[in-house]
Amino acid sequence: MVLRVDVSKLGLTRRSSGTFYTKAMAIDAYEVLRQFVDALGDLNGVLLVVVLPRALACDRRRGLPAYRALYQRVVSEVADRERPNPYAGLVQVGATAA
């Protein structure tokens, strides 16, 4: 099973821009993602793909760093930028993956 989760709208802060999420709602969404990350060892046959804009990866107010429990699980502390690890549990895909 492939689950694709697009969290790009969590960064919207204007109520007039359609769907709006408060900071508390964004934190709740990050909590659900953290629970998925923690359960990945038990979820055989599941690929979780999270689409996260680069702006949310760095935004300390509404982005990924706002929820430290998830941020610490998915940030690559030690990474070889020249050779990707095909066996890693978390893989960053993009033109300028960090």
Contact map, one row per residue, 1 for C-alpha under 8 A:
11100000000000000000000000000000000000000000111000000000000000000000000000000000000000000000000000
11110000000000000000000000000000000000000000011110000000000000000000000000000000000000000000000000
11111000000000000000000000000000000000000000011110000000000000000000000000000000000000000000000000
01111100000000000000000000000000000000000000000111100000000000000000000000000000000000000000000000
00111110000000000000000000000000000000000000000111100000000000000000000000000000000000000000000000
00011111100000000000000000000000000000000000000001110000000000000000000000000000000000000000000000
00001111110000000000000000000000000000000000000001110000000000000000000000000000000000000000000000
00000111111100000000000000000000000000000000000000111001000000000000000000000000000000000000000000
00000111111100000011100000000000000000000000000000000000000000000000000000000000000000000000000000
00000011111100000001100001000000000000000000000000000000000001100000000000000000000000000000000000
00000001111110000000100000000000000000000000000000000001000001100000000000000000000000000000000000
00000001111111001011100000000000000000000000000000000000000000000000000000000000000000000000000000
00000000001111100001110000000000000000000000000000000000000000000000000000000000000000000000000000
00000000000111111001000000000000000000000000000000000000000000000000000000000000000000000000000000
00000000000011111111000000000000000000000000000000000000000000000000000000000000000000000000000000
00000000000001111100000000000000000000000000000000000000000000000000000000000000000000000000000000
00000000000101111111000000000000000000000000000000000000000000000000000000000000000000000000000000
00000000000000111111000000000000000000000000000000000000000000000000000000000000000000000000000000
00000000100100101111100000000000000000000000000000000000000000000000000000000000000000000000000000
00000000110111101111110000000000000000000000000000000000000000000000000000000000000000000000000000
00000000111110000011111111000000000000000000000000000000000000000000000000000000000000000000000000
00000000000010000001111111000000000000000000000000000000000000000000000000000000000000000000000000
00000000000000000000111111100000000000000000000000000000000001000000000000000000000000000000000000
00000000000000000000111111110000000000000000000000000000000000000000000000000000000000000000000000
00000000000000000000111111111000000000000000000000000000000000000000000000000000000000000000000000
00000000010000000000111111111100000000000000000000000000000001000000000000000000000000000000000000
00000000000000000000001111111110000000000000000000000000000001000110000000000000000000000000000000
00000000000000000000000111111111000000000000000000000000000000000000000000000000000000000000000000
00000000000000000000000011111111100000000000000000000000000000000000000000000000000000000000000000
00000000000000000000000001111111110000000000000000000000000000010010010000000000000000000000000000
00000000000000000000000000111111111000000000000000000000000000000010010000000000000000000000000000
00000000000000000000000000011111111100000000000000000000000000000000000000000000000000000000000000
00000000000000000000000000001111111110000000000000000000000000000000010000000000000000000000000000
00000000000000000000000000000111111111000000000000000000000000000000110010000000000000000000000000
00000000000000000000000000000011111111100000000000000000000000000000000000000000000000000000000000
00000000000000000000000000000001111111110000000000000000000000000000000000000000000000000000000000
00000000000000000000000000000000111111110000000000000000000000000000000010000000000000000000000000
00000000000000000000000000000000011111111000000000000000000000000000000000000000000000000000000000
00000000000000000000000000000000001111111110000000000000000000000000000000000000000000000000000000
00000000000000000000000000000000000111111111010000000000000000000000000000000000000000000000000000
00000000000000000000000000000000000001111111000000000000000000000000000000000000000000000000000000
00000000000000000000000000000000000000111111000000000000000000000000000000000000000000000000000000
00000000000000000000000000000000000000111111110000000000000000000000000000000000000000000000000000
00000000000000000000000000000000000000011111110000000000000000000000000000000000000000000000000000
10000000000000000000000000000000000000000011111000000000000000000000000000000000000000000000000000
11100000000000000000000000000000000000010011111100000000000000000000000000000000000000000000000000
11100000000000000000000000000000000000000000111110000000000000000000000000000000000000000000000000
01111000000000000000000000000000000000000000011111000000000000000000000000000000000000000000000000
01111000000000000000000000000000000000000000001111100000000000000000000000000000000000000000000000
00011110000000000000000000000000000000000000000111110000000000000000000000000000000000000000000000
00011111000000000000000000000000000000000000000011111000000000000000000000000000000000000000000000
00000111000000000000000000000000000000000000000001111101100000000000000000000000000000000000000000
00000001000000000000000000000000000000000000000000111111100000000000000000000000000000000000000000
00000000000000000000000000000000000000000000000000011111110000000000000000000000000000000000000000
00000000000000000000000000000000000000000000000000001111111000100000000000000000000000000000000000
00000001001000000000000000000000000000000000000000011111111001110000000000000000000000000000000000
00000000000000000000000000000000000000000000000000011111111000111000000000000000000000000000000000
00000000000000000000000000000000000000000000000000000111111100111000000000000000000000000000000000
00000000000000000000000000000000000000000000000000000011111111111100000000000000000000000000000000
00000000000000000000000000000000000000000000000000000000011111111100000000000000000000000000000000
00000000000000000000000000000000000000000000000000000000001111101100000000000000000000000000000000
00000000011000000000001001100000000000000000000000000001001111111100000000000000000000000000000000
00000000011000000000000000000000000000000000000000000011111111111110000000000000000000000000000000
00000000000000000000000000000100000000000000000000000001111101111111011000000000000000000000000000
00000000000000000000000000000000000000000000000000000000111111111111001000000000000000000000000000
00000000000000000000000000100000000000000000000000000000001111111111001000000000000000000000000000
00000000000000000000000000100110000000000000000000000000000000111111111000000000000000000000000000
00000000000000000000000000000000000000000000000000000000000000011111111100000000000000000000000000
00000000000000000000000000000000010000000000000000000000000000000011111110000000000000000000000000
00000000000000000000000000000110110000000000000000000000000000010011111111000000000000000000000000
00000000000000000000000000000000000000000000000000000000000000011111111111100000000000000000000000
00000000000000000000000000000000000000000000000000000000000000000001111111100000000000000000000000
00000000000000000000000000000000010010000000000000000000000000000000111111100000000000000000000000
00000000000000000000000000000000000000000000000000000000000000000000011111110000000000000100000000
00000000000000000000000000000000000000000000000000000000000000000000001111111000000000000000000000
00000000000000000000000000000000000000000000000000000000000000000000000001111110000000000000000000
00000000000000000000000000000000000000000000000000000000000000000000000000111110000000000000000000
00000000000000000000000000000000000000000000000000000000000000000000000000011111000000000000000000
00000000000000000000000000000000000000000000000000000000000000000000000000011111100000000000000000
00000000000000000000000000000000000000000000000000000000000000000000000000000111111100000000000000
00000000000000000000000000000000000000000000000000000000000000000000000000000011111100000000000001
00000000000000000000000000000000000000000000000000000000000000000000000000000001111100000000000000
00000000000000000000000000000000000000000000000000000000000000000000000000000001111110000000000000
00000000000000000000000000000000000000000000000000000000000000000000000000000001111111000000000000
00000000000000000000000000000000000000000000000000000000000000000000000000000000001111110000000000
00000000000000000000000000000000000000000000000000000000000000000000000000000000000111110000000000
00000000000000000000000000000000000000000000000000000000000000000000000000000000000011111000000000
00000000000000000000000000000000000000000000000000000000000000000000000000000000000011111110000000
00000000000000000000000000000000000000000000000000000000000000000000000000000000000000111110000000
00000000000000000000000000000000000000000000000000000000000000000000000001000000000000011111000000
00000000000000000000000000000000000000000000000000000000000000000000000000000000000000011111100000
00000000000000000000000000000000000000000000000000000000000000000000000000000000000000000111110011
00000000000000000000000000000000000000000000000000000000000000000000000000000000000000000011111010
00000000000000000000000000000000000000000000000000000000000000000000000000000000000000000001111110
00000000000000000000000000000000000000000000000000000000000000000000000000000000000000000000111110
00000000000000000000000000000000000000000000000000000000000000000000000000000000000000000000011111
00000000000000000000000000000000000000000000000000000000000000000000000000000000000000000001111111
00000000000000000000000000000000000000000000000000000000000000000000000000000000100000000001000111
